[in-house]
Amino acid sequence: MVANILRLFKIPQISYASTAPELSDNTRYDFFSRVVPPDSYQAQAMMDIVTAMEWNYVSTLASEGNYGESGVEAFIQISRETGGVCIAQSLKIPREPRPGEFDKIIRRLLETSNARAIIMFANEDDIRRVLDAAKRNNQTGHFLWVGSDSWGSKISPVIGQERVAEGAITILPKRASVDAFDRYFRSRSLSNNRRNVWFAEFWEENFNCKLGMHGKRPGSLKKCTGLEKVGRDSSYEQEGKVQFVMDAVYAMAHALHRMHRELCYGYPGLCPRMANNIDGKELLNHIRAVNFNGSAGTPVVFNENGDAPGRYDIFQYQITNRSTAEYRVIGSWTNKLHLKVEAMRWRMGDPSFPASVCSLPCRTGERKKVVKGVPCCWHCERCEGYHFQASEFTCELCPYEKRPDANRTGCTPIPIIKLEWHSPWAIVPVFIAMLGIIATSFVIVTFVRYNDTPIVRASGREMSYVLLTGIFLCYAITFLMIATPDVGVCSLRRIFLGLGMCFSYAALLTKTNRIHRIFEQGKKSVTAPRFISPASQLVITFSLISVQLLGVFVWFAVDPPHTVVDYGEQRTQDPMAARGVLKCDISDLSLICSLGYSILLMVTCTVYAIKTRGVPETFNEAKPIGFTMYTTCIIWLAFIPIFFGTSQSAERMYIQTTTLTISLSLSASVSLGMLYMPKVYIILFHPEQNVPKRKRSFKAIVTAATMSGKLTQKGGDRPNGEVKTELCESMETNSDCTSIL
């Protein structure tokens, strides 16, 4: 109000205590200057303290009035501009609080209990009553008080409630005790006081006595002697604002001196230009231009708004080990905070650093989901699945070939695996394949050793070796399917995957087709059909095999073999279990196409086996071939649902590879066991049966088969052996019947 009045008359004013931020408005208070910093600096210092303590969730408490409300408003404004600190509640203490008002304030502050730090711009009396209410509500040690310069280092607000005020951080403009003033004031007495009209009243108050009959203090107090001494007969402590009062007076003096030197240079005393009328605007310019060391040794200067620079001491109210409470300087603020954290002390026996945050920091691998409207409050959400923490607030998906690392702060390559030789999925098919290769090699060696014996010759040596080669390849493909994929292995897989089956079933198809043609031809004439010689049979067989090879070469040309890493096959819910599978670039469709031709040969061969089922059982292995094909069809009918039914399984590579290799080995084993083991048994253990039989003409053979068919129906009405006898009687030769059948 004084500033408003003085500016009307253009009278400059220098304040030693007013800190309201509004007074910095140079458009409204243009003739106002002050030697103390405005509360906007104080609010900035308090914000820096809060930030340094890593508190991001605080409440404010202000006494109703210009000082409290302006200070809190400045703090809130800075918090909005800088961000990082949220205001949980902003409460106001009424000028005339009702009973229970302070208990109500404490309860409201506890509604946001995480906001432990309380920023206070309140007068001494309100500070004391707030602390008392916290004590009554058993909140000693809960709140972290941050007080403005109205609290400063004063004892009166904390007397009797040291525990609840323990750890309070307060701020006070940097000041120093002026020794010269102490000497002056202690020398004052009733006799040498000439200027201060209130000195007598002070004397009575200070020494608790009465000055004669006209004393101001009523009652029967002792009479003042006038010999009392300040600081000796009473407690004395220099008022904290003495420095600023002196600086304000000296600032005006320096401005007047500069103005006198400019307007009255060399003129003793006031010259007419200053004596009659002083231009207030001109004097203001001289005030704003002063720059001198003040009573505390710090520079006294003003900015363009008439404000002094912000210089503060930071105090903390501490209780020492001797249970004595005192304010200790823990830092300073001069446009920047200098805080000695190691000098700070909190509740006795509690070494932890206090927190005032809305939400605890998220752990690594978690993102913040901010509560709408309160950026300091959030929920922590873990980055799930294949997501990693890309920033404080976001999770992002790792590249397809990568997975999150252990703490989900980045991505690491997914491990690449393949079917290992020591895996149970590989050991079983390899064991079966090795037994099969040994057995096949044994049969081949036996046939080579006894190559010219009747049984070997009767079974068709050339076709037998082709069939045994196919059986051997069916076993050998197991090792290629388990070997580590590379371009060479992938090429060999494409070639030999269907080649073994193609060799086997091409040979069997040629055999069954030959038998069928022979006996079909025999029904029409006694002339032998064409292409039944061994050379013709080989040509037919290799013609069928060449179709498979041609398809493989076309496949090579269209899609050259290469390896791929399949990250989708074992992409499990748990990224830590995810694996990339190293494999050849052979799709399920390509695999079926590769085997499809061999399966077609197998089905065709089965059809011929069914057609030749009525042939006498020892004619060209017709019935063993039939049983072989029936069993093989069952094996491959079981293979298809197993192979395709596991396409979504995490163990797909293992199951499909094992199923395929075992199916090939079983097919080969059926052919080997039914077609060749009986012959090997006779060759090795019953050589007496491995003797030449009497040759008969093609006509005799066909006639025997024809008669066998005609007499089939009579078998049910004749005694055992009659059909056989009748068949034998129809032969042109007199050979023994058993040698034919």
C-alpha positions in Angstrom: 0.0 0.0 0.0 2.9 2.4 0.8 4.4 1.6 -2.6 1.1 2.5 -4.3 0.9 5.9 -2.5 4.6 6.9 -3.0 4.5 6.1 -6.8 1.7 8.7 -7.2 4.2 11.4 -6.0 7.1 9.8 -7.8 8.9 9.2 -4.5 11.5 6.4 -4.6 11.2 3.7 -1.9 13.8 1.2 -0.7 12.5 -1.7 1.4 14.6 -3.8 3.8 12.0 -6.6 4.4 9.2 -6.8 1.7 9.6 -9.9 -0.3 6.2 -10.2 -2.1 6.7 -11.2 -5.8 4.1 -8.7 -7.0 6.5 -5.8 -6.1 8.7 -7.0 -8.9 6.2 -5.7 -11.4 7.9 -2.6 -12.7 4.7 -1.4 -14.4 2.8 -1.1 -11.2 5.5 -0.5 -8.6 8.1 1.4 -10.7 9.4 3.5 -7.8 9.9 0.5 -5.5 13.3 -1.1 -4.8 14.4 -3.5 -2.1 17.7 -4.9 -0.7 16.1 -8.3 0.0 15.4 -10.8 -2.8 11.7 -11.4 -3.8 9.9 -14.5 -2.9 10.1 -15.7 -6.5 13.8 -16.3 -5.9 12.9 -18.0 -2.7 10.4 -20.2 -4.4 13.0 -21.1 -7.0 15.5 -22.0 -4.3 12.8 -24.1 -2.6 12.1 -25.8 -5.9 15.8 -26.5 -6.4 15.9 -28.1 -2.9 12.9 -30.3 -3.7 14.5 -31.4 -7.0 17.8 -32.1 -5.3 16.0 -34.3 -2.7 14.4 -36.1 -5.7 10.9 -35.3 -4.3 8.4 -35.0 -7.1 5.1 -35.1 -5.2 4.6 -32.3 -2.6 1.8 -30.3 -1.0 1.8 -26.5 -0.3 0.5 -24.7 2.8 0.2 -20.9 2.9 -1.1 -18.4 5.4 -3.9 -16.4 3.9 -2.6 -13.0 2.8 -0.2 -11.5 0.3 3.0 -13.1 1.6 1.8 -16.7 1.9 -0.4 -16.8 -1.2 2.1 -15.1 -3.4 4.9 -17.3 -2.3 2.9 -20.5 -3.0 1.7 -19.2 -6.3 5.3 -18.5 -7.3 6.3 -22.0 -6.3 3.4 -23.6 -8.2 4.2 -21.5 -11.3 7.8 -22.6 -11.3 6.7 -26.2 -10.9 4.5 -25.9 -14.0 7.3 -24.3 -16.0 10.1 -26.7 -15.1 8.0 -29.8 -14.7 9.1 -32.8 -12.7 7.3 -31.8 -9.5 3.6 -32.2 -9.0 1.4 -30.5 -6.4 -0.7 -33.0 -4.5 -2.7 -30.4 -2.5 -2.5 -26.6 -2.1 -4.1 -25.6 1.3 -4.6 -22.2 2.8 -4.6 -21.3 6.5 -7.4 -18.7 7.2 -6.6 -15.4 8.8 -8.9 -16.3 11.7 -8.9 -20.1 11.9 -11.8 -21.9 13.7 -11.1 -24.4 16.4 -9.9 -27.7 14.9 -8.9 -26.0 11.7 -5.3 -27.1 12.0 -6.3 -30.7 12.8 -8.4 -30.6 9.7 -5.4 -29.4 7.6 -3.3 -32.3 8.9 -6.0 -34.8 8.0 -6.3 -33.3 4.5 -2.6 -33.5 4.0 -2.7 -37.2 5.0 -5.2 -37.9 2.2 -2.2 -37.8 -0.1 0.1 -39.5 2.3 2.8 -40.1 -0.4 3.3 -36.3 -0.6 5.3 -36.1 2.6 7.1 -32.9 1.7 5.1 -29.7 2.7 6.1 -26.4 1.2 5.2 -23.7 3.8 4.8 -20.0 3.3 3.3 -19.1 6.6 3.8 -16.8 9.5 5.4 -17.8 12.8 2.2 -18.4 14.7 0.6 -20.5 11.9 3.8 -22.6 11.7 3.8 -23.3 15.4 0.1 -24.3 15.3 0.6 -26.6 12.3 3.5 -28.4 14.0 1.4 -28.7 17.2 -1.5 -30.3 15.2 0.8 -32.8 13.5 2.1 -33.7 17.0 -1.5 -34.2 18.3 -2.3 -36.4 15.4 0.7 -38.7 16.0 2.4 -37.7 12.8 5.8 -37.0 14.2 8.4 -37.9 11.6 5.9 -38.3 8.7 6.0 -34.8 7.2 9.1 -33.3 5.6 8.8 -29.5 6.2 10.3 -27.0 3.8 9.8 -23.6 5.3 10.2 -20.1 3.8 12.1 -17.2 5.4 9.2 -16.6 7.7 10.4 -19.7 9.5 14.1 -19.3 8.8 16.2 -20.0 11.8 13.6 -18.8 14.4 13.2 -20.7 17.7 9.7 -19.6 18.6 7.9 -21.9 16.1 9.6 -25.0 17.3 9.8 -24.5 21.1 8.2 -27.6 22.8 7.8 -29.5 19.5 11.3 -30.2 18.5 10.6 -33.8 17.5 7.9 -33.0 15.0 10.0 -30.3 13.5 13.1 -32.5 13.3 14.6 -32.5 9.7 12.8 -29.4 8.6 14.6 -27.5 5.9 14.2 -23.7 6.0 15.5 -20.9 3.9 16.7 -17.4 4.9 18.2 -14.6 3.0 21.9 -14.6 3.4 22.7 -12.3 6.3 25.6 -11.5 8.7 25.8 -10.1 12.1 27.1 -6.5 12.2 29.5 -6.2 15.0 29.5 -2.4 14.9 25.8 -2.4 15.5 26.2 -4.8 18.5 28.8 -2.4 20.0 26.5 0.5 19.4 23.3 -1.0 20.7 24.9 -2.5 23.9 26.2 1.0 24.7 22.8 2.5 24.6 21.3 3.7 27.9 18.6 6.0 29.2 21.2 8.8 29.5 22.7 8.7 26.0 19.5 8.1 24.1 18.5 11.2 22.3 16.7 10.1 19.2 14.5 7.0 19.8 11.2 8.0 21.3 10.3 4.3 21.9 13.5 3.6 23.8 12.0 4.0 27.2 9.3 1.5 26.4 11.9 -0.9 25.1 13.9 -0.4 28.3 11.0 -1.5 30.5 10.2 -4.5 28.3 13.8 -5.6 28.1 14.7 -5.4 31.8 11.2 -6.1 33.1 11.1 -3.0 35.3 9.2 0.3 35.6 10.4 3.8 34.9 9.0 6.0 37.7 5.4 6.9 38.1 4.9 7.6 34.3 6.2 4.2 33.2 4.2 2.4 30.5 4.0 -0.9 32.3 1.3 -1.2 35.0 1.6 -3.3 38.1 4.0 -3.5 41.0 7.2 -4.1 39.1 10.6 -3.2 40.4 11.8 0.3 39.5 14.4 0.7 36.7 17.7 2.2 38.0 18.9 3.3 34.6 22.1 1.5 35.2 21.0 -1.7 33.5 23.1 -2.8 30.6 21.9 -4.4 27.4 23.4 -7.9 26.9 24.5 -8.0 30.5 21.3 -7.7 32.5 19.1 -9.2 29.7 19.5 -11.6 26.8 20.4 -10.0 23.5 20.6 -11.3 19.9 20.9 -9.1 17.0 17.8 -8.8 14.9 18.3 -10.5 11.5 17.1 -7.6 9.5 19.7 -5.1 10.8 22.0 -5.8 7.9 19.2 -5.0 5.4 18.1 -1.9 7.2 21.7 -0.6 7.0 22.0 -1.6 3.4 18.8 0.2 2.5 19.9 3.4 4.3 23.3 3.2 2.6 21.8 2.6 -0.8 19.7 5.8 -0.5 22.9 7.6 0.8 25.0 6.4 -2.2 22.2 7.4 -4.6 21.9 10.9 -3.1 25.7 11.2 -3.1 25.9 10.3 -6.8 23.1 12.7 -7.5 24.8 15.5 -5.6 28.0 15.0 -7.4 26.2 15.2 -10.7 23.9 18.2 -10.0 26.0 20.1 -7.4 29.5 19.2 -8.3 31.9 21.2 -6.1 29.1 22.9 -4.3 29.1 22.4 -0.5 25.7 21.3 0.9 22.6 21.3 -1.2 22.7 23.4 -4.3 19.5 25.0 -5.6 18.8 22.2 -8.0 18.6 19.7 -5.2 17.3 22.0 -2.4 14.1 23.2 -4.1 12.8 20.2 -6.1 14.3 16.8 -6.5 13.2 14.9 -9.6 12.0 11.5 -8.2 12.6 9.7 -11.5 16.2 11.0 -11.6 16.8 9.9 -8.0 15.4 6.4 -8.9 17.9 6.1 -11.7 20.7 6.8 -9.3 19.3 4.3 -6.8 19.1 1.6 -9.5 22.7 2.3 -10.4 24.3 1.9 -7.0 26.9 -0.8 -6.5 28.8 -1.1 -3.2 29.7 -3.6 -0.6 27.1 -3.7 2.1 27.4 -4.1 5.8 27.8 -7.9 5.4 30.5 -7.5 2.8 28.2 -8.6 -0.1 27.5 -6.4 -3.1 24.3 -4.2 -2.9 22.9 -4.0 -6.4 19.5 -3.7 -8.0 18.2 -5.2 -11.2 15.8 -3.5 -13.7 12.8 -4.3 -11.5 14.5 -2.9 -8.3 15.1 -6.4 -6.8 18.3 -7.5 -5.0 20.0 -10.6 -6.2 18.8 -13.9 -4.6 21.2 -15.0 -1.9 20.0 -17.5 0.7 21.3 -19.7 3.4 19.7 -23.2 3.7 19.2 -24.5 7.2 18.0 -27.8 8.7 16.6 -28.2 12.1 18.6 -31.1 13.6 18.6 -33.0 16.9 22.1 -34.0 17.8 23.2 -37.1 19.8 23.1 -35.0 22.9 19.4 -34.4 22.3 19.9 -30.8 21.7 18.1 -29.1 18.7 19.6 -26.4 16.6 19.5 -25.0 13.1 22.5 -26.0 11.0 23.6 -24.5 7.7 23.5 -27.2 5.1 23.9 -25.1 1.9 23.3 -21.9 0.1 21.6 -20.6 -3.0 22.9 -17.8 -5.2 21.1 -18.3 -8.5 22.1 -21.9 -8.1 21.7 -24.4 -5.3 24.8 -25.6 -3.3 23.6 -28.3 -1.0 25.8 -30.4 1.4 23.8 -33.6 1.5 26.3 -35.3 3.8 25.5 -32.6 6.4 21.8 -33.4 6.5 20.3 -35.4 9.3 16.8 -36.9 9.5 15.0 -38.7 12.3 17.4 -40.1 14.9 18.3 -43.7 14.2 16.9 -43.6 10.7 19.7 -43.6 8.1 17.4 -43.8 5.1 16.9 -40.9 2.8 13.2 -39.8 3.0 11.0 -39.9 0.0 8.1 -37.8 -1.2 7.0 -39.3 -4.4 3.6 -40.3 -5.8 4.9 -43.6 -7.3 8.0 -45.6 -6.8 10.4 -45.8 -9.8 9.6 -48.6 -12.2 12.0 -51.5 -12.3 14.0 -52.2 -15.4 11.8 -53.7 -18.1 8.7 -51.8 -17.0 7.1 -48.8 -18.5 5.3 -46.0 -16.8 1.6 -45.6 -17.4 1.0 -42.1 -16.3 -2.2 -41.2 -14.4 -4.2 -38.7 -16.4 -3.6 -35.2 -15.2 -0.9 -36.2 -12.6 2.3 -36.7 -14.5 4.2 -37.6 -11.3 1.9 -40.6 -10.6 2.0 -43.7 -12.7 1.4 -47.4 -12.7 4.3 -49.7 -13.7 3.5 -52.1 -16.5 6.0 -54.8 -17.5 6.9 -55.1 -21.1 5.4 -58.5 -21.9 6.2 -61.1 -24.6 8.7 -60.0 -27.1 8.6 -56.3 -26.2 11.4 -54.4 -24.5 11.6 -51.1 -22.7 12.4 -48.6 -25.4 11.9 -45.6 -23.2 10.6 -44.6 -19.8 7.0 -44.7 -21.1 7.0 -47.1 -24.1 7.6 -50.8 -24.9 8.5 -51.8 -28.4 8.6 -55.1 -30.2 12.0 -56.7 -30.8 12.9 -57.5 -34.4 11.6 -60.9 -35.5 15.0 -62.6 -35.1 15.6 -61.2 -31.7 14.1 -61.4 -28.2 14.3 -59.2 -25.1 17.4 -59.5 -22.9 17.1 -60.6 -19.3 16.2 -57.1 -17.9 14.1 -56.2 -21.0 16.1 -53.0 -21.8 17.2 -54.2 -25.2 17.1 -57.1 -27.6 19.5 -60.0 -28.1 19.6 -62.5 -31.0 17.5 -65.6 -30.6 19.7 -68.7 -30.2 19.8 -70.9 -33.2 19.5 -74.7 -32.8 19.4 -77.8 -35.0 18.7 -81.4 -34.4 21.8 -82.7 -32.5 23.2 -86.2 -32.9 23.0 -86.8 -29.1 19.3 -85.8 -29.0 16.9 -88.7 -28.2 15.0 -87.6 -31.3 18.1 -88.5 -33.3 19.4 -91.5 -31.4 16.4 -93.7 -32.1 16.2 -93.2 -35.9 20.0 -93.4 -36.2 20.0 -96.7 -34.2 17.3 -98.1 -36.5 19.1 -96.9 -39.6 22.4 -98.4 -38.5 20.8 -101.8 -37.9 19.0 -101.5 -41.2 22.3 -100.7 -43.1 24.1 -103.6 -41.4 21.2 -106.0 -42.3 21.0 -104.6 -45.9 24.8 -104.9 -46.3 24.6 -108.5 -45.0 21.9 -109.4 -47.5 23.9 -107.8 -50.3 27.1 -109.6 -49.4 25.2 -112.9 -49.1 23.6 -112.4 -52.5 26.9 -111.5 -54.0 28.6 -114.5 -52.4 25.8 -116.9 -53.6 25.1 -115.0 -56.8 24.8 -118.1 -59.0 22.7 -120.2 -56.7 19.2 -121.0 -57.8 17.4 -118.9 -55.1 19.4 -115.8 -56.0 18.9 -116.4 -59.7 15.2 -117.2 -59.3 14.6 -113.9 -57.4 15.9 -111.9 -60.3 19.4 -110.8 -59.4 19.4 -107.5 -61.3 16.1 -106.3 -59.8 17.1 -107.6 -56.4 20.2 -105.4 -56.4 18.2 -102.4 -57.5 15.7 -103.0 -54.7 18.5 -103.5 -52.1 20.1 -100.3 -53.3 16.8 -98.5 -52.7 16.5 -100.1 -49.3 20.0 -99.0 -48.4 19.3 -95.4 -49.5 16.1 -95.4 -47.3 18.3 -96.1 -44.3 21.1 -93.8 -45.3 18.8 -90.7 -45.8 18.5 -90.7 -41.9 22.0 -89.4 -41.6 21.4 -86.6 -44.1 18.2 -85.6 -42.3 20.0 -85.2 -39.0 23.3 -83.7 -40.3 23.9 -79.9 -39.8 22.2 -78.1 -42.7 24.3 -76.4 -45.3 24.1 -76.0 -49.0 25.7 -79.4 -49.6 23.6 -81.3 -47.1 20.4 -79.6 -48.4 21.3 -80.5 -52.0 21.8 -84.2 -51.0 18.6 -84.2 -49.0 16.7 -83.1 -52.1 18.3 -85.8 -54.2 18.1 -88.7 -51.9 14.9 -87.9 -49.9 12.6 -89.7 -52.4 15.3 -91.6 -54.4 15.5 -94.5 -52.0 11.8 -95.1 -52.0 11.7 -94.5 -55.8 14.4 -97.3 -56.3 12.5 -99.7 -54.1 9.0 -99.2 -55.4 10.1 -98.8 -59.0 11.7 -102.2 -58.8 8.7 -103.8 -57.0 6.3 -102.2 -59.4 8.2 -103.6 -62.3 8.2 -107.0 -60.7 4.5 -107.0 -59.9 3.6 -105.6 -63.3 5.7 -108.5 -64.9 3.9 -111.1 -62.9 0.5 -109.6 -63.8 1.3 -109.4 -67.4 2.6 -112.9 -67.5 -0.5 -114.4 -66.1 -2.9 -112.1 -67.9 -1.1 -113.0 -71.2 -1.4 -116.7 -70.2 -5.1 -116.5 -70.1 -5.2 -115.5 -73.8 -2.3 -117.4 -75.4 0.8 -119.4 -74.6 3.0 -116.7 -76.0 5.2 -114.9 -73.5 4.5 -111.1 -73.2 7.1 -108.6 -74.2 9.6 -106.9 -71.9 9.9 -109.6 -69.3 13.6 -110.2 -69.7 16.1 -108.9 -67.0 17.4 -106.2 -69.3 13.9 -105.0 -70.1 13.1 -104.9 -66.5 16.1 -102.8 -65.7 15.2 -100.3 -68.5 11.6 -100.0 -67.2 12.9 -99.6 -63.6 15.4 -96.9 -64.4 12.9 -95.1 -66.6 10.6 -94.8 -63.6 13.5 -93.6 -61.5 14.5 -91.0 -64.0 11.2 -89.3 -63.6 12.1 -88.7 -59.9 15.5 -87.4 -60.8 14.1 -85.1 -63.5 11.7 -83.6 -61.0 14.6 -83.0 -58.6 16.7 -81.3 -61.2 13.8 -79.0 -62.1 13.4 -78.2 -58.4 17.1 -77.3 -58.3 16.7 -74.9 -61.2 13.6 -73.2 -59.9 14.7 -72.9 -56.3 18.4 -73.5 -55.6 18.9 -75.2 -52.2 19.9 -73.0 -49.3 19.5 -72.9 -45.5 17.1 -70.8 -43.5 16.6 -70.0 -39.9 12.9 -70.5 -38.9 12.1 -68.3 -36.0 8.4 -69.0 -36.0 8.6 -72.8 -35.3 9.7 -72.4 -31.7 8.5 -68.9 -31.1 7.0 -69.7 -27.7 5.0 -67.5 -25.3 8.1 -67.2 -23.1 10.8 -65.4 -25.1 13.5 -67.0 -23.1 12.5 -70.4 -24.5 12.4 -69.1 -28.1 14.8 -70.7 -30.5 15.6 -70.2 -34.2 15.7 -73.5 -36.1 18.4 -73.9 -38.7 17.0 -76.0 -41.5 17.0 -76.5 -45.2 14.6 -74.5 -47.2 12.3 -77.4 -47.9 8.6 -76.7 -47.1 6.1 -79.3 -46.2 4.6 -79.1 -49.6 8.0 -79.5 -51.3 8.7 -82.5 -49.1 5.4 -84.2 -50.0 5.9 -83.4 -53.7 9.3 -85.0 -53.4 7.9 -88.1 -51.8 4.7 -88.0 -53.8 6.0 -89.7 -56.9 7.4 -92.6 -54.7 4.1 -92.8 -52.9 2.3 -93.0 -56.3 4.6 -95.9 -57.3 3.9 -97.5 -54.0 0.1 -97.3 -54.4 0.4 -98.6 -58.0 2.5 -101.4 -56.8 -0.1 -102.2 -54.2 -2.8 -102.4 -56.8 -0.8 -104.9 -58.8 0.0 -106.8 -55.7 -3.8 -107.1 -55.1 -4.4 -108.2 -58.7 -1.7 -110.9 -58.5 -2.8 -112.2 -55.1 -4.3 -115.4 -56.7 -0.9 -116.5 -58.2 0.6 -119.6 -56.5 2.6 -118.3 -53.6 6.0 -119.2 -54.8 5.6 -117.6 -58.2 7.9 -114.6 -58.4 7.4 -113.5 -54.8 3.8 -112.3 -55.6 2.4 -112.8 -52.2 5.4 -111.5 -50.2 5.4 -108.4 -52.3 1.7 -108.0 -51.6 2.2 -108.3 -47.8 5.1 -105.9 -48.1 3.0 -103.3 -49.9 0.0 -103.7 -47.5 2.3 -103.1 -44.5 4.0 -100.2 -46.2 0.7 -98.5 -47.0 -0.3 -98.7 -43.4 3.0 -97.2 -42.3 2.6 -94.2 -44.6 -1.0 -93.7 -43.8 0.1 -93.4 -40.2 2.9 -91.0 -41.2 0.7 -88.4 -42.8 -1.4 -87.4 -39.8 1.6 -87.5 -37.5 3.7 -85.3 -39.8 1.0 -82.7 -40.5 -0.7 -82.9 -37.2 2.4 -81.6 -35.4 2.9 -78.6 -37.7 1.9 -76.2 -34.9 4.0 -77.9 -32.2 7.1 -76.3 -30.7 8.8 -79.7 -31.2 7.8 -79.7 -34.8 11.3 -80.1 -36.2 12.1 -83.0 -34.0 8.8 -84.8 -34.4 8.6 -84.4 -38.2 12.3 -85.4 -38.8 12.0 -88.4 -36.5 8.7 -89.5 -38.0 10.0 -89.2 -41.6 13.2 -91.0 -41.0 11.6 -93.8 -39.0 8.9 -94.2 -41.6 11.5 -94.6 -44.3 13.4 -97.0 -42.2 10.3 -99.1 -41.4 9.3 -99.2 -45.0 12.8 -100.4 -45.9 12.7 -102.9 -43.0 9.4 -104.4 -44.2 10.7 -104.9 -47.7 14.0 -106.3 -46.4 12.3 -108.6 -43.9 9.6 -110.0 -46.1 11.4 -110.3 -49.4 15.0 -111.2 -48.5 15.3 -112.6 -45.0 13.6 -115.9 -45.9 15.9 -116.3 -48.9 19.0 -115.6 -46.8 17.8 -118.0 -44.2 17.5 -120.8 -46.8 20.8 -119.9 -48.4 22.7 -120.0 -45.1 20.8 -122.6 -43.0 19.1 -124.9 -45.5 21.4 -125.1 -48.5 19.8 -128.5 -49.4 16.8 -126.6 -50.6 18.9 -124.2 -52.7 19.1 -126.7 -55.7 18.1 -126.4 -59.3 14.5 -127.4 -60.3 13.6 -129.0 -63.5 12.9 -126.5 -66.2 9.4 -126.1 -67.6 8.1 -124.2 -70.5 6.2 -121.0 -70.2 3.2 -122.9 -71.4 3.4 -125.3 -68.4 3.8 -122.4 -66.0 0.8 -120.5 -67.4 -1.3 -123.6 -67.6 -0.6 -124.3 -63.9 -1.6 -120.9 -62.9 -4.8 -121.0 -65.1 -5.8 -124.4 -63.7 -5.1 -123.2 -60.2 -7.6 -120.4 -60.8 -10.3 -122.7 -62.3 -10.0 -125.2 -59.6 -10.1 -122.7 -56.7 -13.9 -123.2 -56.2 -13.5 -127.0 -56.1 -11.1 -126.8 -53.2 -13.9 -126.5 -50.7 -15.6 -129.7 -51.9 -12.5 -132.0 -52.3 -10.3 -133.7 -49.8 -7.0 -132.1 -49.1 -4.7 -132.4 -52.0 -7.2 -133.1 -54.8 -6.9 -129.7 -56.3 -3.2 -129.9 -56.3 -3.4 -133.4 -57.9 -5.7 -132.2 -60.6 -3.4 -129.2 -61.3 -0.4 -131.5 -61.5 -2.2 -133.9 -63.9 -2.9 -131.1 -66.3 0.8 -130.3 -66.8 2.5 -131.4 -70.0 5.6 -132.7 -68.3 5.9 -135.4 -65.7 7.8 -133.3 -63.3 7.2 -133.6 -59.6 4.3 -131.2 -58.5 6.2 -129.7 -55.6 9.0 -128.6 -57.9 6.5 -126.4 -59.7 4.6 -124.9 -56.8 
